[in-house]
Amino acid sequence: MMLTKKTIVVTGGASGIGRATCVLAAKEGANVAIADINPDMAEETKALVEVQGGKAVVIEMDTSKAADATRMVQETVAAFGTIDGIVCSAIKLKPAKLEELAEEDWDMVIDIGLKGYFLCAQAAGKVMLEKGAGSVVFISSVGGVQAYNGAGAYSIAKAGAIMLGNLVGVEWGGRGVRGNTVAPGQIPTPMTAAMFADPEIAAGRAAVVPMGRVGEAEEIAEACVWLLSDRSSYVNAACLQVDGGQAESKMMHTPGRNWGGKKMNYKAS
Amino acid sequence: MARFDGKVLVITGGARGIGETTSEMFANQGGSVIICDTNVELGQALADKIGTQARFLEMDTTDPASCQEAVDFAVAEFGSVDCVVNSAIRMAPGLLKDLSLEDWNTVINVGLTGTFLMCQAAANWMIDNNKPGAMVNLSSIGGVAPYGMSGAYSTVKGALIMLSKHMGIEWAPKGIRVNAVMPGHTETPLTSYLQDPEIKKGRSEVTPLQRVGQPVDIANGILFLLSDEADYVTSTGLLIDGGLAASVMNHLPGRKWD
């Protein structure tokens, strides 16, 4: 097992990628602190962790509040004695056109998705720096490397998360605490369930991915667990794209590629 | 069940350094490996050491017939080609001003053209046989930051990232994933200068993690990308450099923030 006896904190652990990460981390031997604003769903994650034979605590919190981040660390340490890694995945999505984006919506997404990453990483980082070992993983997005039009402040928060991950790696790497980012592509989760419920959207979103499908939360969890584990002990200040090739697919959408009349279709056999 | 049970890896530059460690770990985790290298002595010794799950093939990545032979040999010996790793490279350092065409061509041919030919031969077998696959190509920190005085090395390593992405995009509909890894300073026979304690110390200190990498660090990343754990990862590059690529601003002097 990759995370035997390690204690991992997952913000946004109540659902989606966060939940999948909690479950896989437990399967790999970790104790898990499930930090989320939604305690009921966090309790469901806890039950799923316990099915794996793992131990979990639920910490009801708002990641954008420094006092909550401090309490998150205190409660984790009280339950399990230490912290070996943190995955920050808590986010809220507030779509809007830029010209109409309200200040409060900008603030909310940045507060949770960027400031919240900082506060939680900082609080957990202090524990890990003291013992000279640990791993910080931020969930970014394909929207952090490609501008996600109509998504309000989401792309900005996600791009910021990549740089924050690099900064953690550069500042703390020499003291044993690695910092990295995972940039998922389109992953159906409770946050995006309403959108993917439309079969036309689901089919269209699968079609624009080079691999021809959207991803699963468990596939992102695999990357998170790997980055938490010692198998990635020289991976630091890096961003791992887990997106089926989507971030690199820009030129697939160039129409009229005639190539001088040479007919080609790489999707056909 | 082991991670690579029933899987067959063809690896170029498999006899030494990162390739050697990757070959051994792939076999240790249940797979079979065709060790391709120009160095017969080391390649055969490694295959003997690994045992029944390994074969050595003397090959030249720059020759399409040799790449095809590697595929045919893997199929004949182990029945399949599921994974490909390209780590073969030559170094021919020099100032661009003085770099000979011969040195330029050597590095481009082995590192870039060789990777294209090997991947193309394997992909054709996978597509013809309706088999999914995973490929990993060895780029470098020198592929994301120009490595002065390395001759054509940085250009090849940069191009390998794009080639990996390009193959990933074109072969994704066939179920073939292609990615690159970008190691930082790594202690291998190719980087024998790291045996100089002063160089090793200096290179460790410029790396945020405060150490140079070992082949196992890089092999761990390669194996992750080859495994089913990474089955939604394609057309990307994974830095395994201890934070080196992100650390340019560490070198700014005179930062009196307080």
Interface residues (C-beta under 8 A of the other chain):
Chain A: N166 G169 V170 E171 G173 G174 R178 G179 G185 V209 P210 M211 G212 G215 E216 E219 I220 E222 A223 W226 R231 S232 S233 Y234 V235 N236 A237 A238 C239 L240 Q241 V242 D243 G244 G245 A247 E248 S249 M251 M252 Y266 K267 S269
Chain B: I127 K165 G168 I169 E170 W171 A172 P173 K174 R177 G184 T207 P208 L209 Q210 G213 Q214 D217 I218 N220 G221 F224 E229 A230 D231 Y232 V233 T234 S235 T236 L238 L239 I240 D241 G242 G243 A245 A246 S247 M249 N250
